[in-house]
Amino acid sequence: MHLHTLTIQALGPFPGRHTIDFARLGSSGLFLLEGPTGAGKSTIIDAVVFALYGKVASREATEERLRSAHARPGDETVVDLVLEVGSGVYRVRRTPAYQRPKQRGTGTTLQQSTVKLWRLTDPDRPDDGELVSTRLDEVGLELQRVVGLDRTQFVQTVVLPQGEFAGFLRANPEDRRGLLQKVFGTEVYDRLQQRLERLRAEAGRALEDASERVARAVDHFVGAAGVPADDADALRGLATRLDAAA
């Protein structure tokens, strides 16, 4: 998965609108997310995870923390992510649920969470895309399908927030094995190994059946031809050696 751009507004410590060009930052193959405590590093990670899964990275936190306390009342909290996976380029735009001022009267009302998912032909033209869905459940399933990981798997292997990787290391070996297969795409080798094991077992059974048929054929020949006992034993021994050599 490759991130192209991330646009956030009224999110965490960022009251305004900001766009991160990941494609440009990662052109050399590596970039560093660095800054002092409170600079907004976790907010950027939360924004990516929220865009993909509708939840923040940490299991102990809720999406309520996404709304910037410094945002103007009328500014919408938005996360807009353009990403590329094996099946194509996608743009997802999400807004979390938060309290906003009422349009009439005083007080606040709940602004419901929203989502839109587009499939793009060009990551540099995010406004020219095919709308896939605006339903939370459909978008969630589609993004999980194209990314290939659910939220728990994503944060344990791609994001690695504090404490999550330790949980991954403490998981039972079979769970870790299955997850790493998904991340690194090694399922094909596992399937190949299983196939080779089945072929070896089938070949072993076929060889055993053939050996039994040869032994029966030798016994039938010895009996029908009236071969003396010593010669019969020699024939059986020759058949056994030929079988072993095969």
N, C-alpha and C positions, 0 to 999 in steps of 0.2 A: 504494500500500500504506500502511495506517495501523496503527501499533502501539498497542494498547490498554494492556496491562500486561505487565510482565516481572518474574518472581519468580526469585530465585537463592538458592542455599543452598550453603554450604561451597565457595565459588567464589573463586579468586584471593585477594585481600586481605580478602574478606568471609567470615569463618568462620560467621556466623549466617545467618538467613533474612531476606531483604529483598525488598520489592516496590516497583517503580517504576510509577507511574500515568502513562503517557505521554499518555493521553487528556486528563488534567487539565493536565499540563504544556504540552501543545500546543494548548490551547483558544484561545490568542491567535494561533495560526498559526506560532509560532516558539519554540524554547527552546534554551538553550546548555548544553553539557556542558563544565564548566570545573572545574579543580582543579590542585593542584601535582603534580609528578611522583610517581608511586607512589600517587596517591589512588584509582585504580581505574577511570579513564576507559576505558582500553583493555580492561579486563575486561568492562565493560558492552557495548562494541562486540563483543567476542569472544562474549559470551553471546547476542546477537541473531543473529550469523552462525552460531554453533554450533547454535542452536535451529532455524534454517532449513535448514542444510546439513550439520550434523554435523562441521564443521571450524571452526577459528578464522579470524580475518580475515587474518592475515599468512601468507604462503606459507612464511616462514622458521621459523615456530613450529609446535608440535605441540599436540594436545589434552591432552597430559600436564600442561601448565601450568595447566589449569583447576582441578584439585584444590587446595583451599586447604591450605597448609602449617600453618594455625592451626586447622583443623577438628578436632573431637573424633573419635576413631576410629570411633564408631558412626554419625556423621552422614553422610547420603548427599549427594553432590554432584549438584545438580539445577539445570536451567534450564527454566523454564516460561513460554512466551510466548503471548499472545493477540493475534492480528493480524486485520486486515480487508483483503480484496482485492476485486476486482470480482465474483468468484464467490461471496463470502460471508465469514463469520467463522470462523476456525480457532483451535484451541488445540493447541500442540505441547509435549510434555514430553520432555526428553532427559536422560540421565545419561551422562557419559563413562566410558570404561574407566579404572579406577584400582586401586591396591593397597589392600586393606582387611584388618584383622585377621581371622584365622580364627575361626569361631564355636567351634571345638573345638581345643584344643591351642594351640601358640604359632606365631609367624610370621604371614605375610600370604598372601593369595590374590588373584587377579585378579578384580575385580568387572567383569563384562562391560558394555559400553555397551547402553543400552536406549532405546526411543523409543515414544511413543504420540501419535497424531494424532486429534483430534476435530473435527467440524464443529458449530459452535454456532448457535443461533437468536438468542441474546442475549449480547453480549460481557460484560454485567454478571452473567451466570450461567454461569461457566466449568465448573461441575460438571454442568450439564444439557446434554449434547451427545451426538451420535452418533459412536461410535468408528469411525474410518475404517480404521486399520491400526496394528499394533504391529511391523511388519517394517521394518527399516532401509532396504531397497531400495525398498519400496513408498512409504514416507513420503517418502523423498528425491525420487522421481520426481513424486509428487503435489504436494509443495511447490514444486518447480521449475516445474511446470506452472501452478499458480495464481499464483505470483509473477511468472512470465514471464521470469525471468533465472536463469542458472546462477550458481554461487558466484563465479566469476571476474568475470562481468559485474556482479554485485551489488556486490562490493567495489570495483570500478573506478569505479562511477558513483554508488552510494548511500552506501557507507561511506567510501571513499577513505582507507584507512590509508596511513601514510607509505610513499612509494615506489610504491604501486600506480597512482596517477593518472599519474605520470610514464611508467609502462609503457603506460598507455592512450594517452597523447599520442604515444608512439613507435610505436604500432601502425600498420599500413598503412591508408590511407584507407578502403578497402572494409570492413575489419573495424570501424573506428570508425563508419562510416556505418550498418552493419547494427545495431550495438549501440545507437547513439543513436536509431535508428528504433524499437527495442523499448522503450527507456526512455521516450521522449516520445510514443509511439503515432502516429508519422507514416507508418506503412506504407500507410495508406489513400491518402495523397497520392501516394506513389510508385506505387502501383497505378493511381491515376487518371491520372498522367502517362504511364505505360506504355500505358494504354488509349487515351488521346488520340493518342499517337504511332502506335499501330496503326490507329486510325480515319483519321488523316491520310494514312498510307501507302495504306490501302485506297481512300480518296477519290481520291488521286493516280493510282492504277492505273486506277480507274473512269473518271476524266476522260481519261486517255491512251487507253483503249480507245474511248471515245465519240468522241474527236477522229479516231481512225483510221477509225471507221465513217462519220463525216461526210465525210471526205476520199474514201473509197471510193464513197460515195453520189453525191458531186458528180462524180467521174470517170465513174461509170456513167451519170448523167444527161447529162453533156456528150457522151459517146460516143453514147448512144442518140438524143439529140435533134439531133445534128449541129451543135452550137453552134460558131460561129466561134472561132478561137483567142483573139482579143482578149477576146471576151465570156466565154470559158471561164476565162481568167486572172482576169478580174474576179470571176467567181463563186467561184473558189477563194480569192481574196483576201478576199472578203466572208465566206466560211465561216471563214477563219482568224481574222479580226477578231472575229466573233461567239464563236468558241471561246475566244479570249483574254479577252473580256469576261466570259464565264461563269466 
